[in-house]
Amino acid sequence: MSDKAILVASFGTLREENLQRSVGALEKEAQAYFPDRKLYRAFTSQFIRKRFLSLTGGVRIDSTEEAISRMLADGIRDVLVLPAFMFAGKEYLDLLEIFRNPASLHGADSEMQPWFEHVHIAHPLMDSEQDCLDIIHFLDQALPEQKRGSAVILMGHGTTYGHDGIYSTLERALASHGRDHVLLGTIDSPEIGFDHVLSELQDAEKHHQGIQHLTLMPLLITAGNHVSVDMAGDQPDSWKSRLEKAGYEVSCILQGMGEFPEIRALMIRHAAEAPDIRTDMR
């Protein structure tokens, strides 16, 4: 049996169909690209793991810690971690900490415990200026041609952990490459939240760039509740409803980024380039 593994770690989702079209598809393509590595899965969200167990009648998904214990018990010595995250927020940083600091798993006796000889951790999807350019190229291919008076709004998750820099990088890249019709907003970062998006639209109107039609698209790996409820829901506080109330015609793309083969290819490329962090704390 191979002593090499690939661990696909994601936040997780309760929507089985969306899971299979995004993270599930990524896992299959990663397994095909790295045929010498045994595939493992982890959900980083405890809430999602518990609800998934209940909703599926007993299907248990490992946490990162449980996946590590399982891999060590299986004799894995070389692990490649493929994080299915948009950017280096809390989930990604927690993942790094676990693999860089085995003491967080085993406590004071960590030096007496077996550990991996090699640990490769890929960067998240959007981690550099080049990644942002790759995203822009993807959007050019994936989005329908924008007619006069229309714009695209990318809805990301955002973070309260001080890592909004990559969103700013993406905004600058969009502007510098002439993609003024593509706007960016997030759910959890007030400085670039819904009000920021609405302000940008109103500024466009002041400059006689009349926008009537908007396309909402999630800047998220999976299309879970944030997409079906927060972005495209019929309730008054969804982005779609609020924009319609402001006088815009709104259509929604209900696919997470992970459902697109081009995006999964970028993530697998990151995995292929992942450095060995040389975690040698056995």
JOVENMO-V110892 format. One record per pair of residues at least 6 apart in sequence whose C-alpha atoms are under 8 Angstrom apart, sorted by the first residue. I is the first residue (numbers start at 1). GAP is how many residues later the second one is. If there is no record, write none. Layout:
# JOVENMO-V110892
I & GAP
I & GAP
This chain:
# JOVENMO-V110892
2 & 34
2 & 35
2 & 36
2 & 74
3 & 34
3 & 72
3 & 73
3 & 74
3 & 75
4 & 32
4 & 33
4 & 34
4 & 72
4 & 73
4 & 74
4 & 75
4 & 76
5 & 31
5 & 32
5 & 33
5 & 34
5 & 35
5 & 66
5 & 71
5 & 73
5 & 74
5 & 75
6 & 25
6 & 28
6 & 31
6 & 32
6 & 33
6 & 34
6 & 73
6 & 74
6 & 75
6 & 76
7 & 32
7 & 33
7 & 34
7 & 35
7 & 60
7 & 72
7 & 73
7 & 74
7 & 75
8 & 19
8 & 31
8 & 32
8 & 33
8 & 34
8 & 73
8 & 74
8 & 75
8 & 76
9 & 32
9 & 33
9 & 34
9 & 35
9 & 55
9 & 72
9 & 73
9 & 74
9 & 75
10 & 13
10 & 32
10 & 33
10 & 34
10 & 73
10 & 74
10 & 75
11 & 32
11 & 33
11 & 34
11 & 37
11 & 73
11 & 74
11 & 80
12 & 7
12 & 31
12 & 32
12 & 33
12 & 36
12 & 37
13 & 6
13 & 35
13 & 39
13 & 209
13 & 211
14 & 34
14 & 37
14 & 38
14 & 210
15 & 209
18 & 204
18 & 205
18 & 206
18 & 238
18 & 241
19 & 203
21 & 237
21 & 238
22 & 199
22 & 200
22 & 234
22 & 235
22 & 236
22 & 237
22 & 238
23 & 61
23 & 198
23 & 199
23 & 235
25 & 234
26 & 232
26 & 238
27 & 12
30 & 238
31 & 6
31 & 7
31 & 8
33 & 235
40 & 27
41 & 20
41 & 21
41 & 26
42 & 19
42 & 20
42 & 21
42 & 22
42 & 25
43 & 6
43 & 18
43 & 19
43 & 20
43 & 21
44 & 19
44 & 20
44 & 47
45 & 18
46 & 17
49 & 11
49 & 12
49 & 13
49 & 14
52 & 7
52 & 8
52 & 9
53 & 6
53 & 7
53 & 8
64 & 31
65 & 33
65 & 40
72 & 42
72 & 43
72 & 44
76 & 40
77 & 38
77 & 39
77 & 40
77 & 41
78 & 38
78 & 39
78 & 40
78 & 41
79 & 37
79 & 39
79 & 40
79 & 41
80 & 39
80 & 40
80 & 41
80 & 42
80 & 191
80 & 194
81 & 38
81 & 39
81 & 40
81 & 41
81 & 190
82 & 39
82 & 40
82 & 41
82 & 185
82 & 186
82 & 189
83 & 9
83 & 38
83 & 39
83 & 40
83 & 41
84 & 40
84 & 41
84 & 137
84 & 183
85 & 6
85 & 7
85 & 39
85 & 40
85 & 136
86 & 38
86 & 39
86 & 40
86 & 133
86 & 134
86 & 135
87 & 37
87 & 38
87 & 39
87 & 40
87 & 79
88 & 35
88 & 36
88 & 38
88 & 39
88 & 75
89 & 70
89 & 72
89 & 74
90 & 69
90 & 71
92 & 32
96 & 25
98 & 6
98 & 7
99 & 20
99 & 180
100 & 177
100 & 179
102 & 8
102 & 13
102 & 179
103 & 6
103 & 7
103 & 8
106 & 7
110 & 171
110 & 172
111 & 170
111 & 171
112 & 170
113 & 169
114 & 168
115 & 165
115 & 166
115 & 167
116 & 163
116 & 164
116 & 166
117 & 161
117 & 162
117 & 163
118 & 158
118 & 159
118 & 160
118 & 161
118 & 162
119 & 157
119 & 158
119 & 159
119 & 160
120 & 154
120 & 155
120 & 156
120 & 157
121 & 150
121 & 153
121 & 154
121 & 155
121 & 156
122 & 148
122 & 149
122 & 150
122 & 151
122 & 152
122 & 153
123 & 147
123 & 148
123 & 151
124 & 143
124 & 146
125 & 6
125 & 141
125 & 142
125 & 145
126 & 6
126 & 40
127 & 39
128 & 38
129 & 40
129 & 41
129 & 44
132 & 37
132 & 38
132 & 41
133 & 37
133 & 40
135 & 128
136 & 38
138 & 124
138 & 125
146 & 35
148 & 63
149 & 60
149 & 61
149 & 62
149 & 63
149 & 64
150 & 31
150 & 61
150 & 62
150 & 63
150 & 64
150 & 65
151 & 30
151 & 31
151 & 32
151 & 60
151 & 62
151 & 63
151 & 64
152 & 29
152 & 30
152 & 31
152 & 62
152 & 63
152 & 64
152 & 65
153 & 29
153 & 30
153 & 31
153 & 32
153 & 44
153 & 61
153 & 62
153 & 63
153 & 64
154 & 28
154 & 29
154 & 30
154 & 31
154 & 62
154 & 63
154 & 64
154 & 65
155 & 29
155 & 30
155 & 31
155 & 32
155 & 61
155 & 62
155 & 63
155 & 64
155 & 65
155 & 76
156 & 28
156 & 29
156 & 30
156 & 31
156 & 62
156 & 63
156 & 64
157 & 29
157 & 30
157 & 31
157 & 32
157 & 62
157 & 63
158 & 6
158 & 28
158 & 29
158 & 30
158 & 31
159 & 29
159 & 30
160 & 28
160 & 29
164 & 25
167 & 17
171 & 12
171 & 13
174 & 6
174 & 8
183 & 14
183 & 17
184 & 8
184 & 13
185 & 7
185 & 8
185 & 9
185 & 11
185 & 12
186 & 6
186 & 7
186 & 8
187 & 6
187 & 7
190 & 6
194 & 45
198 & 45
201 & 10
204 & 6
204 & 7
205 & 6
211 & 37
212 & 35
212 & 36
212 & 37
213 & 35
213 & 36
213 & 37
213 & 38
214 & 34
214 & 35
214 & 36
214 & 37
215 & 35
215 & 36
215 & 37
215 & 38
216 & 15
216 & 16
216 & 24
216 & 34
216 & 35
216 & 36
216 & 37
217 & 35
217 & 36
217 & 37
217 & 38
218 & 9
218 & 13
218 & 35
218 & 36
218 & 37
218 & 38
218 & 39
219 & 37
219 & 38
220 & 36
220 & 37
220 & 38
221 & 35
221 & 36
221 & 37
221 & 38
222 & 33
222 & 34
222 & 35
222 & 36
222 & 37
223 & 31
223 & 32
223 & 33
227 & 6
227 & 27
228 & 26
229 & 6
229 & 9
230 & 7
230 & 8
230 & 9
231 & 7
231 & 8
231 & 9
232 & 6
232 & 7
232 & 8
232 & 9
232 & 20
232 & 22
233 & 6
233 & 7
233 & 8
234 & 6
234 & 7
235 & 6
236 & 6
240 & 10
240 & 11
240 & 12
243 & 6
243 & 7
244 & 6
257 & 6
258 & 6
